[in-house]
Amino acid sequence: MTKNNLYFVGAGGIGMANLVRYFLSRGASVAGYDRTSTRLTSQLIEEGAEIIFDDDPTLIPEQFLDPEKTLVVYTPAVSESNRILSLFRSKGFEVVKRARLLGIITGHSRGICVAGSHGKTTTSSMIANILRHTPQGVNAFLGGILRNTDSNLILSDRAEYSVVEADEYDRSFHQLSPYIAVVTSCDPDHLDIYGDAEHYLEAFSIFSSLIREGGALIMHTGLAMRPDLRPGVRLYTYSGGSEGDWHAEDIAYGEGTLTFTLVGPDGLRIEGMSPGVPVEINIDNAVAAAAAALLAGATPEEVKSGLAEFRGARRRFEIHLDGSKGESVLIDDYAHSPNEVKASIESVRKLYPSRRISVIFQPHLYTRTRDFAPDFARALSEADEVIMPEIYPARELPIPGVDTNLILKDVKSEKKCYCERKDLLDLIKNSNFELLMTLGAADIDTMIPQIKELLLAKSK
């Protein structure tokens, strides 16, 4: 890149923040805007980025006002009415989506690109955690904070491979240049962008056509997408069960533990695999991550140890209280699609089979609620108790007739209720939970410290 000044509009987003850190590490001058100050934006400022929180173009540092020297990067989550973004466009700046930068990075390295409607963050984080301990290391741009490193960015001067999440929202993953691609799932989502399931699946086929010659596609068994591969690209299937070129056998649960044998092509067997976050949903993710890491040159020993010491990404099945001291179990998970919600609850049921499961699920987006309300209701019905606050709108305006009750009315759980977000803590204070899960892509996780404190107080 010829421009050494980068201005990020939406700098505090988890996917933008790793690019801010990457370009700071390369000596670039970095500034940006975000709506709110967070722990992450504070860290970015400490690391050298100039970030403002008012949508006021007069606050842009003068150094970044020369179109010849500044590249402007934005995330689709930023409104088109944003004044700062509008100014840059009106003044003739080069303005690109964050996916364009990831495309450049994967084009100049061997990109391991993980796509899917769910499982992206955990699988890519597992791959990164394995490869960071290999002699060559890895560069990784993650969609969550890896708890092993307390960062969403891993850098290595020696790395041949770059791990990135291939985000299908707004067709961003079509900007990438994968060498190894993983597709974890393709359950229809983002129908506000794609219109219908057919066009959503077509986008995944286009993504598979971008894999470079000599590379590989690792695709979960049973997916509806039709791969469109260039000559010389290898196709592998995988699953957490007994099917696929890569799969798991000898699955065994202990008291809070999980082990399995990884089976791969050409008679490969790695026994005693044990993901550091021992839940059923992570068998699939671990098999995919192991396959990608082995194809990238990791040894079986490096794969086994990298998975065993994996501590997960924040908000990906994060256990805040494990119940070992008599307290309620508290688990937070980013699950925000029906299949994710169902898999998350089922995984908890296997890990804690004797506990009554209560779920607080905060719907994310009006369109997603409208499009998948019956599926969410079926998934949530796997829990013993369901509590739901109002919809978190994110970038959307309300849709008439679309509210939490669209899901809640069809939930079949033994107990269910609507509770406004502002009243959740009072409800928790006056309830007795054996196991409480907070689910969703909204901001329910910001309440975790207070929820944890309330549950601990009840156990004393």
N, C-alpha and C positions, 0 to 999 in steps of 0.2 A: 504494500500500500504506500502511496506517495504522500498522503496527508498525515501529519503527525498530531493534529488536533482532532479529538473526537468528542462530540456532544451527544449524550444519550437522553432521549425524551422517554421517561419511564424508567429511570436508572435503577430504582429500587426493586424492580421485579426480579424474581429469583433467576430467570433466564438471562436477564440483562446484566445482573450484577457480576456474573462470572466473566462476561466480556469486558466489563469495566476493569475488573481485576487483571485480566489477561493483558489488556493494552497498557495499564499502569506498569505491569511487570516488564513490558517491552520498551519502557521509557517514553511513551506517548503522554501528551497533555490531555487530561480527561476532565470533563465537566458534565453537568446534566441537571435534569429536573425530575421531581416526583411529587405526587400529591401530598404524601405524608412522610414524616420522619419516623424511621423504625430502627431497630437494633442493627439491621443490615445496612441501612444508609449511613448510620453513624460509623460503622466499621469502614465503609467505603471512603468516607471523609477522612478518617484517621489514616487510611492508606494512601491518601493524596488526591482524591477526586474532589472537585468543587461542585456541590450539589445544592440547589435551591428548592424551596417547597411552595413558592407562589408562582402561579402561571402569569408571570409578568416579564415580557421580553426585555424590559429595561434592566433587568437583573442579570442578563447574560454577560459573562465577563468579556471584555473588549477583545481579548486574544482570540475568541471563538467567533468573531463577527466577520471574518474574511472568508468568502466562499472558496478561494483558491487554496486555503490551508486547512479547512475544517470539513470533516465528514460528519453528517448528522445521522444518527441511528435511532429508530423508534420501534416500539412494540405495537402490534395491532390492538392491544388493550387500551391504548391512548385514544381519546376521542378526537375525531377529525376537527372539532371546534377548538382544540387546544391552541391557545394564542401563540405560544412559543414555537410549536411545530408550524403553524400558519406563517409566522414571520420568516422562518428559514426557507419555506417553499416559495414565498413571494419574492425573496431576495436571490433566488437562483442557486441555492446551496444544493449539493448532492445529498439527497435524503433517501436512505435505504432502510429496509426492515432488518431486524437482528439476524434473521435467517440468512441474509446475504453474506454477513461476516462469517457465520458458521460454514457457509458454502465455500468461502475462500480458504478457511482453515482446513476443512476436509479435503479440499482440492490440492493442498500442498502437503498433505500427510496421508497416512492410511487411515481413513475414517471408519470407526466402528459406530454405526448409527442405529440407535434403538428406537423403533416405532411401535405404536400400538395405542388403542383406546384406554388401556390400563396396563400397568406393569413396567412402564418406561423407566421411571425414576429408580425403582428398586433394582431392576436388571442392569441398567447402565452404572449404577453405583456399585453393584457387586463386581462388574467387569473392571471398573476403575480400581476398586480395592485390591483385586487380584493383581492387576498389571502394575500397580504402583510399587509392588515389592519385587518385581522382576528386574534384572540388571539394566534393561533399557528404560524402565519407568514408563510413564504415560502422561499425556495431556488429556484432561477430562473436564468437560463443561456440563455440569449436572443441573438438573431441575429441582434439586433439593439440597439441603445441607447435610453432607456426609458426616455422621456423628464421629467416625474414626478420626477425621481431620478437622472438624468444625468449620468446614468450608465447602463451597460448591465448585471450587476450582482446584485442580491438581496440575502441577507443571513439572516438566522434566526437560532439561537441555538435550538429553540423549534420545528422547522418545521418537519412535517411528509411527506410533499409533496415537490417534486422538479419539476419545469417546465423547459422543454427543447424543443428546436426546433429539430424535427426529419428530418434531411436533407437527401433527396433521392439521391443527387449527389454521385456518386461512391458507391452507396448502403450503405452509412454510417449508415442509420437508422436501418439496420439489426443488429447493435451492441447494440441496446438499449433493455431495459427491462421495457416496459410500464405497468403501472397499469390502467391508463386512457389514451386512445389514441384518438386524434382528427384527422380526415382526411378532410381537407377543400376543396380539389380539386385534380384531377389527370390528368390534361391535359398533354399529352405527352411532355416531355422536356428531355434535356440531351441525345439526341439520339446518340451522339458520344460515350456515355457509354453503352446505352441499345440496340442500333441497330434499334429497331422498337417499336411501341406503345404497342404491345402485351407483350414484355418483361418488358417494363416500368410498365404496370399495374400489371404484375406478382410480381414485387418488392413490390408493395403496399399490395398485398395479403399476401406475406411473412411477411411484417411488422405487419399486423393485427394478424398473428398467434403467435406473440411474447407476446401478452397481457397476463398478469398473471391471474390465476384463481381468480374469484371474482371481476375482473376489468370490464372495459366497453370500447366499441368503440362508439364514436360519429362521425357519417359519414354524410357528406352533401348528400341531396337527389339527385338522378339522376346520381350518379357517375358510371363509367363503371367498376370499380374494383369489384372483387368478394371477400368478406371477408372470411377468413379462421380462425375461432375462436375456441379456446379451450373450453371444457365443462365448464360451470359456468361463461363465459364472456357474459355480457349483450350487446345487440346491440341497439343503438338509432340512429334515423335519425334526421336531422335538416335542416332548411332553413331560409332565411330572408323573405320568403313569407308565404303562408298559408299552406304549406305542411310540414310533418315531425312530429316526436314525440315532438320536440322542434321547435317552429316557432314564427313568429311575426304577430301580428294583430294590427289594429287601427293605422297604420303608418301615421304620420302627419308631414308636413314640415311647419316651420314658417320662419321668417326672420333670416336665419343663424342657425336655430334650427331644431332638429329632435327628435320625440318621438315615442314610440311604446309600445305595451303590449306584454310581453313575456308569451307564453303559453307552458306549459310542461305537462309531464305525470301526471296521477292521479288528474286532475283538477287544476293543478297549474296555477295561473295567477298573474303576477307582472305588474301592470299598471305604466305608467309614466316613462318607461325606456328611458334614454336619453344619448347616447354615447357622450363623451366629444369632439370627432371629428365627427361632425354631417353630414356625407356624406353617401349616399345610400350604398356604398360598405361595410360600417361598420355595417350594420344591420346583415348581415350574420355572420360577425366576432363576434359581440356582442352576438348573440344567442348562438353560439358555446362556447364562453368564459363563458357565464352565466351557460350553462348546465354543463360544466366541473367543474366550481367552486362550484355549488350546489351539485354535486355528491361528491366533495371533502369535503363537510361539511360547506360551507359558508351559511349564512342565506340570505333570500331574501333582507333584508335591506342592508347587506354588499355588495351584488351583485349590487344592484341599485346605491349605493353611489360610489362604486369602478369604475363602468362604467362612471358615471357622471363626475367624476374628472379625468378621463383618458385623458392625453394630447397627446398621440400618441408616436410612436417611430420616431426618426429622419429619414427623407427621406421616411416616409410612410404617404403620403398625407399631407405633411407639408405646412401649409399656412404661407408664409413669409410676404405677403402684402394682406390685406383683402379688399382693395378698399374703406374703410370707410371714408378716408380723401381725396377722389377724385383721388387717384393714381391708377395705373393699379393693378390688382390682380396678385399675383405671387404665384404659387403653385409648389412644387417639390415632385415627387413621384418616388419610386424605380421600378415602373411597368416595367417589362422586358419580359413578355410573351404576346402574342396577346390578350388573354382574360383579362389579367390585364390592358393592355393599353385601351381596349374598355371599361371596367368597370370604369376605372379612369376618362376617358373623359365623359362618361355618368353621373357619379356622379357629376362632375363639372357642367355639363349642367343643372342638377336639382337644384344645389345650387345657380348658377348664370345664370338663364334662359335668361336674357336680354343681356348678354355680348358675344361678338365675341371671340371664343376660338382659340388661337394660341398655337401650340405645338412644342417644340424642342425635338426631339426624337433621342437619340444616340444609334444606334444598339450595342449590346453586344455579341461578339463572331461571328466568321465567320460561324461556324457550325449552330448556332441557326438562323442566318440570312438566310443561305442556306435552312434549313429545313422548315422554317415557313414564308418565304417572302410573299406569297399571303395572309396569315392570318394577318400578320402585316399591310399590305397595307389596308385591309378591316377595321381593327381596327382603324388605324390612319385616315381613311376617315371620321370618326365621327367628326373630328375637322374641323374648318373653314379654318385654315391655318396650314401647316406642314413645318417645317424646319428640315433638317437632315444633320448632319456632318458625317465624315468618321466613319467606324466601329471601336469600341474599341476592340482590339484583346485579352486582358487579357493574358491567358496562351497559346493562339493559334498562329500558323503561318498562313500567308495568304493562301487562297484557290483561285486558278485561276478562274476568272469569277464571284467571289462573292464580291460585293461591295454594297454601300448604294443604288445605283440605282436599284438594284434587288427588293427593296421594293418601292422606291420612284416612279418608272415608273408607278405603278399600283394604286397609291393613287389618290382618286377621289375628294379630297378637292378643294374648290374654288381657293385656292392659295397654291403653294408648291414650294420649292426650296432646292437645295443642297448648303451648306455653310460649308467650312472647319472650324474646331473647333477654329483655331487661328483667324478667322475672325468673329466669332459670336458676340463678344462685339461691333464691329463696326456696324454690321447689326442691333443689338438691339438699338444702339444709334441713328440710322437713321430711325427707325420704330416707329409706334404708335400702341401700343397694349392695348386692353381693358382687356384681361386676358391672361397671359402667363403661360404655364405649361412646366416644364422641366421633361422629363421622361427617365427612363432607369437605368440599373444596372452598368453603367460605371462611369466615373468621372465627369460627367456634374455638379454634386452638388458642386464641388470645385469652380465653377464660380458664385455660388449664391450670395455671398456678393457683387461682382462687378455688377451683373445684377440688384440686388436690388437697389444699389446706382444709376445706370443709370435710372431706372424707377422712383425713387423718385425725381431725378433732373428734369425729364420731367413734374412732377406734380406741380412744384413750379411756 
